[in-house]
């Protein structure tokens, strides 16, 4: 039974537990999760609570729910789901993904010529800035710059992001889920620091993305610029 924590809704505690077990390999591709009745008895919760937790797992793409069969684990393929709302850590797996912090998190003014239009409230609140390099099997894959409005995220800058998932920290610590968003993609030639950060040759094509992610908090968005070395990994996903 999951130990109660009054700060977190019951469905989210079960969701986080099952999600962790799936990503850690306790349940593998094609495995059946415990039935709704079993989860109710095990955690002493109601059926609607269990269904809400399972619904979130299905939304994340981690299970398929089939009538008469139950909840079947469905893991992402070997290509990289950077284009999905589940995030890079969920897509790749924390065991082979490493995240190194290059700068931040810190509060800065918003860049003068920003990649998306900002609201007055966002501009007035300032920007939480985080710059990371993400490696798969020790090879640089993403150079990731994140921008978040400095609104009601207490102690954000004191948190450790080294080898941590930004999406998971937002979800677990602030109850903020990623719902979808928009993105622009284009191929550019590697120049300047991109050559060193992604360890590619000068002029080699890299994928550049600009993203605006919608969250479960009204009018609260996460913005990012990403440079991706796709030489050894394909990218996939859907909004």
ChimeraX commands (.cxc) that place a marker at each C-alpha (Angstrom):
marker #1 position 0.00,0.00,0.00 radius 0.5
marker #1 position 1.27,3.49,-0.88 radius 0.5
marker #1 position 1.85,5.52,2.28 radius 0.5
marker #1 position -0.59,8.47,2.39 radius 0.5
marker #1 position 0.65,11.98,1.67 radius 0.5
marker #1 position -2.09,14.54,2.13 radius 0.5
marker #1 position -0.28,17.02,-0.12 radius 0.5
marker #1 position -0.74,14.81,-3.19 radius 0.5
marker #1 position -4.08,13.57,-4.57 radius 0.5
marker #1 position -4.60,9.83,-4.23 radius 0.5
marker #1 position -4.83,9.19,-7.97 radius 0.5
marker #1 position -1.51,10.98,-8.55 radius 0.5
marker #1 position 0.29,8.86,-5.93 radius 0.5
marker #1 position -0.87,5.67,-7.67 radius 0.5
marker #1 position -0.06,7.15,-11.08 radius 0.5
marker #1 position 3.48,8.08,-10.00 radius 0.5
marker #1 position 4.06,4.64,-8.46 radius 0.5
marker #1 position 2.89,2.71,-11.52 radius 0.5
marker #1 position 4.70,5.09,-13.88 radius 0.5
marker #1 position 7.96,4.54,-11.99 radius 0.5
marker #1 position 7.52,0.76,-12.06 radius 0.5
marker #1 position 6.92,0.83,-15.83 radius 0.5
marker #1 position 9.92,3.06,-16.59 radius 0.5
marker #1 position 12.15,1.08,-14.20 radius 0.5
marker #1 position 11.27,-2.19,-15.95 radius 0.5
marker #1 position 9.22,-3.78,-13.17 radius 0.5
marker #1 position 6.50,-4.12,-15.82 radius 0.5
marker #1 position 7.72,-4.80,-19.34 radius 0.5
marker #1 position 6.25,-4.35,-22.80 radius 0.5
marker #1 position 3.05,-6.40,-23.05 radius 0.5
marker #1 position 2.73,-7.04,-19.31 radius 0.5
marker #1 position -0.64,-6.59,-17.63 radius 0.5
marker #1 position -0.87,-4.17,-14.76 radius 0.5
marker #1 position -2.81,-5.31,-11.69 radius 0.5
marker #1 position -6.56,-5.13,-12.25 radius 0.5
marker #1 position -8.65,-2.22,-11.01 radius 0.5
marker #1 position -10.02,-4.42,-8.21 radius 0.5
marker #1 position -6.52,-5.46,-7.16 radius 0.5
marker #1 position -5.28,-1.86,-7.12 radius 0.5
marker #1 position -8.31,-0.80,-5.10 radius 0.5
marker #1 position -7.69,-3.48,-2.49 radius 0.5
marker #1 position -3.91,-3.03,-2.44 radius 0.5
marker #1 position -3.99,0.74,-1.91 radius 0.5
marker #1 position -7.39,1.00,-0.19 radius 0.5
marker #1 position -8.74,3.48,-2.69 radius 0.5
marker #1 position -11.89,3.74,-4.81 radius 0.5
marker #1 position -12.36,2.53,-8.37 radius 0.5
marker #1 position -12.77,6.08,-9.81 radius 0.5
marker #1 position -9.40,6.99,-8.24 radius 0.5
marker #1 position -7.74,3.98,-9.87 radius 0.5
marker #1 position -9.33,4.78,-13.21 radius 0.5
marker #1 position -8.07,8.36,-13.05 radius 0.5
marker #1 position -4.51,7.11,-12.44 radius 0.5
marker #1 position -4.74,4.61,-15.30 radius 0.5
marker #1 position -6.20,7.25,-17.59 radius 0.5
marker #1 position -3.13,9.43,-17.02 radius 0.5
marker #1 position -0.82,6.52,-17.79 radius 0.5
marker #1 position -2.74,5.94,-21.03 radius 0.5
marker #1 position -2.46,9.64,-21.87 radius 0.5
marker #1 position 1.32,9.36,-21.41 radius 0.5
marker #1 position 1.37,6.47,-23.87 radius 0.5
marker #1 position 2.65,4.01,-21.26 radius 0.5
marker #1 position -0.34,1.65,-21.34 radius 0.5
marker #1 position -3.14,0.55,-23.63 radius 0.5
marker #1 position -6.49,-0.10,-22.00 radius 0.5
marker #1 position -8.43,-2.94,-23.61 radius 0.5
marker #1 position -11.88,-3.94,-22.46 radius 0.5
marker #1 position -11.90,-7.47,-21.15 radius 0.5
marker #1 position -8.09,-7.60,-20.94 radius 0.5
marker #1 position -7.08,-4.73,-18.66 radius 0.5
marker #1 position -4.18,-2.29,-18.82 radius 0.5
marker #1 position -1.32,-3.49,-21.03 radius 0.5
marker #1 position 2.12,-1.89,-20.78 radius 0.5
marker #1 position 3.21,-0.15,-23.95 radius 0.5
marker #1 position 6.73,1.27,-24.01 radius 0.5
marker #1 position 7.97,3.77,-26.54 radius 0.5
marker #1 position 10.11,2.54,-29.48 radius 0.5
marker #1 position 13.87,3.03,-29.76 radius 0.5
marker #1 position 13.60,6.32,-31.59 radius 0.5
marker #1 position 13.55,9.47,-29.49 radius 0.5
marker #1 position 10.25,11.03,-28.50 radius 0.5
marker #1 position 11.49,14.60,-28.22 radius 0.5
marker #1 position 8.40,15.63,-30.18 radius 0.5
marker #1 position 6.06,14.13,-27.60 radius 0.5
marker #1 position 4.56,15.60,-24.44 radius 0.5
marker #1 position 5.98,12.79,-22.30 radius 0.5
marker #1 position 9.48,14.27,-22.51 radius 0.5
marker #1 position 12.94,13.00,-23.29 radius 0.5
marker #1 position 13.55,11.07,-20.07 radius 0.5
marker #1 position 10.38,9.01,-20.51 radius 0.5
marker #1 position 11.18,8.41,-24.17 radius 0.5
marker #1 position 14.80,7.35,-23.73 radius 0.5
marker #1 position 14.96,6.07,-20.18 radius 0.5
marker #1 position 16.85,7.58,-17.28 radius 0.5
marker #1 position 19.47,4.78,-17.23 radius 0.5
marker #1 position 21.13,5.77,-20.53 radius 0.5
marker #1 position 20.22,9.47,-20.57 radius 0.5
marker #1 position 22.48,11.94,-18.78 radius 0.5
marker #1 position 21.75,15.61,-18.28 radius 0.5
marker #1 position 24.50,18.14,-17.56 radius 0.5
marker #1 position 23.63,21.67,-16.51 radius 0.5
marker #1 position 25.51,24.37,-18.41 radius 0.5
marker #1 position 23.78,27.34,-16.78 radius 0.5
marker #1 position 20.99,27.94,-14.28 radius 0.5
marker #1 position 18.40,27.60,-13.13 radius 0.5
marker #1 position 18.40,31.32,-12.57 radius 0.5
marker #1 position 16.08,34.30,-12.91 radius 0.5
marker #1 position 16.84,36.61,-15.84 radius 0.5
marker #1 position 14.94,39.19,-17.88 radius 0.5
marker #1 position 13.26,37.72,-20.93 radius 0.5
marker #1 position 15.46,37.94,-24.06 radius 0.5
marker #1 position 14.67,41.08,-26.03 radius 0.5
marker #1 position 13.85,39.25,-29.26 radius 0.5
marker #1 position 12.15,36.15,-27.95 radius 0.5
marker #1 position 11.13,33.16,-30.06 radius 0.5
marker #1 position 7.41,33.50,-29.15 radius 0.5
marker #1 position 5.10,36.35,-28.21 radius 0.5
marker #1 position 4.78,36.77,-24.45 radius 0.5
marker #1 position 1.91,38.04,-22.32 radius 0.5
marker #1 position 2.24,41.16,-20.18 radius 0.5
marker #1 position 2.18,39.02,-17.02 radius 0.5
marker #1 position 4.99,36.80,-18.33 radius 0.5
marker #1 position 7.11,39.81,-19.23 radius 0.5
marker #1 position 6.53,41.42,-15.84 radius 0.5
marker #1 position 7.32,38.21,-13.91 radius 0.5
marker #1 position 10.75,37.55,-15.37 radius 0.5
marker #1 position 12.17,34.33,-16.79 radius 0.5
marker #1 position 13.49,31.15,-15.17 radius 0.5
marker #1 position 16.38,30.14,-17.42 radius 0.5
marker #1 position 17.92,26.66,-17.68 radius 0.5
marker #1 position 20.57,25.55,-20.15 radius 0.5
marker #1 position 21.39,21.83,-20.48 radius 0.5
marker #1 position 23.27,19.34,-22.61 radius 0.5
marker #1 position 21.68,15.89,-22.81 radius 0.5
marker #1 position 23.67,12.78,-23.65 radius 0.5
marker #1 position 22.64,9.27,-24.67 radius 0.5
marker #1 position 25.27,6.59,-24.12 radius 0.5
marker #1 position 27.76,9.41,-23.44 radius 0.5
marker #1 position 27.13,11.03,-26.83 radius 0.5
marker #1 position 25.65,14.58,-26.92 radius 0.5
marker #1 position 22.18,14.47,-28.43 radius 0.5
marker #1 position 20.42,17.71,-27.36 radius 0.5
marker #1 position 21.49,21.20,-26.43 radius 0.5
marker #1 position 18.38,22.38,-24.60 radius 0.5
marker #1 position 17.55,25.93,-23.46 radius 0.5
marker #1 position 14.38,26.28,-21.37 radius 0.5
marker #1 position 12.48,29.45,-20.49 radius 0.5
marker #1 position 9.69,29.48,-17.88 radius 0.5
marker #1 position 7.76,32.41,-16.43 radius 0.5
marker #1 position 8.80,33.03,-12.82 radius 0.5
marker #1 position 5.27,32.60,-11.47 radius 0.5
marker #1 position 4.45,30.51,-8.39 radius 0.5
marker #1 position 7.37,28.07,-8.63 radius 0.5
marker #1 position 8.81,28.36,-5.10 radius 0.5
marker #1 position 12.44,27.25,-4.60 radius 0.5
marker #1 position 12.76,26.37,-8.28 radius 0.5
marker #1 position 16.28,27.81,-8.54 radius 0.5
marker #1 position 17.45,25.87,-5.48 radius 0.5
marker #1 position 16.54,22.51,-7.01 radius 0.5
marker #1 position 19.09,20.13,-8.52 radius 0.5
marker #1 position 18.57,19.44,-12.23 radius 0.5
marker #1 position 21.74,17.47,-12.92 radius 0.5
marker #1 position 20.59,14.12,-14.39 radius 0.5
marker #1 position 17.00,15.06,-13.59 radius 0.5
marker #1 position 13.92,15.50,-15.79 radius 0.5
marker #1 position 12.46,19.01,-15.91 radius 0.5
marker #1 position 9.01,17.58,-16.74 radius 0.5
marker #1 position 9.14,15.18,-13.79 radius 0.5
marker #1 position 10.17,17.94,-11.37 radius 0.5
marker #1 position 7.32,20.14,-12.59 radius 0.5
marker #1 position 4.87,17.25,-12.32 radius 0.5
marker #1 position 5.92,15.94,-8.92 radius 0.5
marker #1 position 6.85,19.17,-7.14 radius 0.5
marker #1 position 4.37,21.63,-8.65 radius 0.5
marker #1 position 1.55,19.42,-10.02 radius 0.5
marker #1 position 2.14,20.85,-13.50 radius 0.5
marker #1 position 1.56,18.44,-16.38 radius 0.5
marker #1 position 2.45,19.02,-20.02 radius 0.5
marker #1 position -0.70,18.95,-22.14 radius 0.5
marker #1 position 0.53,19.68,-25.65 radius 0.5
marker #1 position 1.85,22.61,-27.58 radius 0.5
marker #1 position 3.31,23.93,-30.78 radius 0.5
marker #1 position 6.76,23.73,-32.29 radius 0.5
marker #1 position 8.74,24.93,-35.25 radius 0.5
marker #1 position 11.47,22.81,-36.79 radius 0.5
marker #1 position 14.20,23.51,-39.30 radius 0.5
marker #1 position 17.60,22.19,-40.31 radius 0.5
marker #1 position 20.54,24.51,-39.71 radius 0.5
marker #1 position 24.31,24.23,-40.20 radius 0.5
marker #1 position 26.38,23.64,-37.09 radius 0.5
marker #1 position 28.32,26.76,-36.17 radius 0.5
marker #1 position 30.03,28.24,-33.13 radius 0.5
marker #1 position 29.40,26.58,-29.77 radius 0.5
marker #1 position 26.99,24.04,-31.32 radius 0.5
marker #1 position 30.01,22.32,-32.89 radius 0.5
marker #1 position 31.63,21.82,-29.49 radius 0.5
marker #1 position 28.47,21.06,-27.52 radius 0.5
marker #1 position 27.09,18.43,-29.90 radius 0.5
marker #1 position 30.54,17.25,-31.06 radius 0.5
marker #1 position 29.71,17.62,-34.76 radius 0.5
marker #1 position 31.67,18.93,-37.71 radius 0.5
marker #1 position 31.38,22.55,-38.81 radius 0.5
marker #1 position 28.56,22.91,-41.32 radius 0.5
marker #1 position 26.95,19.56,-40.47 radius 0.5
marker #1 position 23.13,19.77,-40.49 radius 0.5
marker #1 position 21.50,19.74,-37.05 radius 0.5
marker #1 position 17.81,19.95,-36.21 radius 0.5
marker #1 position 16.69,23.15,-34.51 radius 0.5
marker #1 position 13.35,23.31,-32.66 radius 0.5
marker #1 position 11.44,26.13,-31.01 radius 0.5
marker #1 position 8.68,24.91,-28.68 radius 0.5
marker #1 position 5.84,26.41,-26.69 radius 0.5
marker #1 position 4.31,23.83,-24.38 radius 0.5
marker #1 position 0.87,24.16,-22.85 radius 0.5
marker #1 position 0.49,22.96,-19.27 radius 0.5
marker #1 position -2.27,21.97,-16.87 radius 0.5
marker #1 position -1.90,25.37,-15.18 radius 0.5
marker #1 position -3.99,27.96,-17.05 radius 0.5
marker #1 position -1.99,30.44,-19.15 radius 0.5
marker #1 position 1.29,28.90,-18.00 radius 0.5
marker #1 position 3.69,27.84,-20.75 radius 0.5
marker #1 position 7.15,26.33,-21.06 radius 0.5
marker #1 position 9.31,27.61,-23.90 radius 0.5
marker #1 position 12.44,26.00,-25.26 radius 0.5
marker #1 position 15.05,26.11,-27.99 radius 0.5
marker #1 position 16.67,22.78,-28.85 radius 0.5
marker #1 position 19.54,21.80,-31.09 radius 0.5
marker #1 position 19.50,18.08,-31.91 radius 0.5
marker #1 position 22.17,15.81,-33.35 radius 0.5
marker #1 position 20.10,13.18,-35.21 radius 0.5
marker #1 position 23.05,11.27,-36.68 radius 0.5
marker #1 position 22.53,8.18,-34.50 radius 0.5
marker #1 position 18.92,8.56,-33.30 radius 0.5
marker #1 position 15.67,9.24,-35.10 radius 0.5
marker #1 position 13.11,11.56,-33.54 radius 0.5
marker #1 position 9.43,10.78,-33.26 radius 0.5
marker #1 position 6.26,11.65,-31.40 radius 0.5
marker #1 position 2.91,13.34,-31.68 radius 0.5
marker #1 position 1.10,16.23,-30.02 radius 0.5
marker link #1:1,2 radius 0.2
marker link #1:2,3 radius 0.2
marker link #1:3,4 radius 0.2
marker link #1:4,5 radius 0.2
marker link #1:5,6 radius 0.2
marker link #1:6,7 radius 0.2
marker link #1:7,8 radius 0.2
marker link #1:8,9 radius 0.2
marker link #1:9,10 radius 0.2
marker link #1:10,11 radius 0.2
marker link #1:11,12 radius 0.2
marker link #1:12,13 radius 0.2
marker link #1:13,14 radius 0.2
marker link #1:14,15 radius 0.2
marker link #1:15,16 radius 0.2
marker link #1:16,17 radius 0.2
marker link #1:17,18 radius 0.2
marker link #1:18,19 radius 0.2
marker link #1:19,20 radius 0.2
marker link #1:20,21 radius 0.2
marker link #1:21,22 radius 0.2
marker link #1:22,23 radius 0.2
marker link #1:23,24 radius 0.2
marker link #1:24,25 radius 0.2
marker link #1:25,26 radius 0.2
marker link #1:26,27 radius 0.2
marker link #1:27,28 radius 0.2
marker link #1:28,29 radius 0.2
marker link #1:29,30 radius 0.2
marker link #1:30,31 radius 0.2
marker link #1:31,32 radius 0.2
marker link #1:32,33 radius 0.2
marker link #1:33,34 radius 0.2
marker link #1:34,35 radius 0.2
marker link #1:35,36 radius 0.2
marker link #1:36,37 radius 0.2
marker link #1:37,38 radius 0.2
marker link #1:38,39 radius 0.2
marker link #1:39,40 radius 0.2
marker link #1:40,41 radius 0.2
marker link #1:41,42 radius 0.2
marker link #1:42,43 radius 0.2
marker link #1:43,44 radius 0.2
marker link #1:44,45 radius 0.2
marker link #1:45,46 radius 0.2
marker link #1:46,47 radius 0.2
marker link #1:47,48 radius 0.2
marker link #1:48,49 radius 0.2
marker link #1:49,50 radius 0.2
marker link #1:50,51 radius 0.2
marker link #1:51,52 radius 0.2
marker link #1:52,53 radius 0.2
marker link #1:53,54 radius 0.2
marker link #1:54,55 radius 0.2
marker link #1:55,56 radius 0.2
marker link #1:56,57 radius 0.2
marker link #1:57,58 radius 0.2
marker link #1:58,59 radius 0.2
marker link #1:59,60 radius 0.2
marker link #1:60,61 radius 0.2
marker link #1:61,62 radius 0.2
marker link #1:62,63 radius 0.2
marker link #1:63,64 radius 0.2
marker link #1:64,65 radius 0.2
marker link #1:65,66 radius 0.2
marker link #1:66,67 radius 0.2
marker link #1:67,68 radius 0.2
marker link #1:68,69 radius 0.2
marker link #1:69,70 radius 0.2
marker link #1:70,71 radius 0.2
marker link #1:71,72 radius 0.2
marker link #1:72,73 radius 0.2
marker link #1:73,74 radius 0.2
marker link #1:74,75 radius 0.2
marker link #1:75,76 radius 0.2
marker link #1:76,77 radius 0.2
marker link #1:77,78 radius 0.2
marker link #1:78,79 radius 0.2
marker link #1:79,80 radius 0.2
marker link #1:80,81 radius 0.2
marker link #1:81,82 radius 0.2
marker link #1:82,83 radius 0.2
marker link #1:83,84 radius 0.2
marker link #1:84,85 radius 0.2
marker link #1:85,86 radius 0.2
marker link #1:86,87 radius 0.2
marker link #1:87,88 radius 0.2
marker link #1:88,89 radius 0.2
marker link #1:89,90 radius 0.2
marker link #1:90,91 radius 0.2
marker link #1:91,92 radius 0.2
marker link #1:92,93 radius 0.2
marker link #1:93,94 radius 0.2
marker link #1:94,95 radius 0.2
marker link #1:95,96 radius 0.2
marker link #1:96,97 radius 0.2
marker link #1:97,98 radius 0.2
marker link #1:98,99 radius 0.2
marker link #1:99,100 radius 0.2
marker link #1:100,101 radius 0.2
marker link #1:101,102 radius 0.2
marker link #1:102,103 radius 0.2
marker link #1:103,104 radius 0.2
marker link #1:104,105 radius 0.2
marker link #1:105,106 radius 0.2
marker link #1:106,107 radius 0.2
marker link #1:107,108 radius 0.2
marker link #1:108,109 radius 0.2
marker link #1:109,110 radius 0.2
marker link #1:110,111 radius 0.2
marker link #1:111,112 radius 0.2
marker link #1:112,113 radius 0.2
marker link #1:113,114 radius 0.2
marker link #1:114,115 radius 0.2
marker link #1:115,116 radius 0.2
marker link #1:116,117 radius 0.2
marker link #1:117,118 radius 0.2
marker link #1:118,119 radius 0.2
marker link #1:119,120 radius 0.2
marker link #1:120,121 radius 0.2
marker link #1:121,122 radius 0.2
marker link #1:122,123 radius 0.2
marker link #1:123,124 radius 0.2
marker link #1:124,125 radius 0.2
marker link #1:125,126 radius 0.2
marker link #1:126,127 radius 0.2
marker link #1:127,128 radius 0.2
marker link #1:128,129 radius 0.2
marker link #1:129,130 radius 0.2
marker link #1:130,131 radius 0.2
marker link #1:131,132 radius 0.2
marker link #1:132,133 radius 0.2
marker link #1:133,134 radius 0.2
marker link #1:134,135 radius 0.2
marker link #1:135,136 radius 0.2
marker link #1:136,137 radius 0.2
marker link #1:137,138 radius 0.2
marker link #1:138,139 radius 0.2
marker link #1:139,140 radius 0.2
marker link #1:140,141 radius 0.2
marker link #1:141,142 radius 0.2
marker link #1:142,143 radius 0.2
marker link #1:143,144 radius 0.2
marker link #1:144,145 radius 0.2
marker link #1:145,146 radius 0.2
marker link #1:146,147 radius 0.2
marker link #1:147,148 radius 0.2
marker link #1:148,149 radius 0.2
marker link #1:149,150 radius 0.2
marker link #1:150,151 radius 0.2
marker link #1:151,152 radius 0.2
marker link #1:152,153 radius 0.2
marker link #1:153,154 radius 0.2
marker link #1:154,155 radius 0.2
marker link #1:155,156 radius 0.2
marker link #1:156,157 radius 0.2
marker link #1:157,158 radius 0.2
marker link #1:158,159 radius 0.2
marker link #1:159,160 radius 0.2
marker link #1:160,161 radius 0.2
marker link #1:161,162 radius 0.2
marker link #1:162,163 radius 0.2
marker link #1:163,164 radius 0.2
marker link #1:164,165 radius 0.2
marker link #1:165,166 radius 0.2
marker link #1:166,167 radius 0.2
marker link #1:167,168 radius 0.2
marker link #1:168,169 radius 0.2
marker link #1:169,170 radius 0.2
marker link #1:170,171 radius 0.2
marker link #1:171,172 radius 0.2
marker link #1:172,173 radius 0.2
marker link #1:173,174 radius 0.2
marker link #1:174,175 radius 0.2
marker link #1:175,176 radius 0.2
marker link #1:176,177 radius 0.2
marker link #1:177,178 radius 0.2
marker link #1:178,179 radius 0.2
marker link #1:179,180 radius 0.2
marker link #1:180,181 radius 0.2
marker link #1:181,182 radius 0.2
marker link #1:182,183 radius 0.2
marker link #1:183,184 radius 0.2
marker link #1:184,185 radius 0.2
marker link #1:185,186 radius 0.2
marker link #1:186,187 radius 0.2
marker link #1:187,188 radius 0.2
marker link #1:188,189 radius 0.2
marker link #1:189,190 radius 0.2
marker link #1:190,191 radius 0.2
marker link #1:191,192 radius 0.2
marker link #1:192,193 radius 0.2
marker link #1:193,194 radius 0.2
marker link #1:194,195 radius 0.2
marker link #1:195,196 radius 0.2
marker link #1:196,197 radius 0.2
marker link #1:197,198 radius 0.2
marker link #1:198,199 radius 0.2
marker link #1:199,200 radius 0.2
marker link #1:200,201 radius 0.2
marker link #1:201,202 radius 0.2
marker link #1:202,203 radius 0.2
marker link #1:203,204 radius 0.2
marker link #1:204,205 radius 0.2
marker link #1:205,206 radius 0.2
marker link #1:206,207 radius 0.2
marker link #1:207,208 radius 0.2
marker link #1:208,209 radius 0.2
marker link #1:209,210 radius 0.2
marker link #1:210,211 radius 0.2
marker link #1:211,212 radius 0.2
marker link #1:212,213 radius 0.2
marker link #1:213,214 radius 0.2
marker link #1:214,215 radius 0.2
marker link #1:215,216 radius 0.2
marker link #1:216,217 radius 0.2
marker link #1:217,218 radius 0.2
marker link #1:218,219 radius 0.2
marker link #1:219,220 radius 0.2
marker link #1:220,221 radius 0.2
marker link #1:221,222 radius 0.2
marker link #1:222,223 radius 0.2
marker link #1:223,224 radius 0.2
marker link #1:224,225 radius 0.2
marker link #1:225,226 radius 0.2
marker link #1:226,227 radius 0.2
marker link #1:227,228 radius 0.2
marker link #1:228,229 radius 0.2
marker link #1:229,230 radius 0.2
marker link #1:230,231 radius 0.2
marker link #1:231,232 radius 0.2
marker link #1:232,233 radius 0.2
marker link #1:233,234 radius 0.2
marker link #1:234,235 radius 0.2
marker link #1:235,236 radius 0.2
marker link #1:236,237 radius 0.2
marker link #1:237,238 radius 0.2
marker link #1:238,239 radius 0.2
view
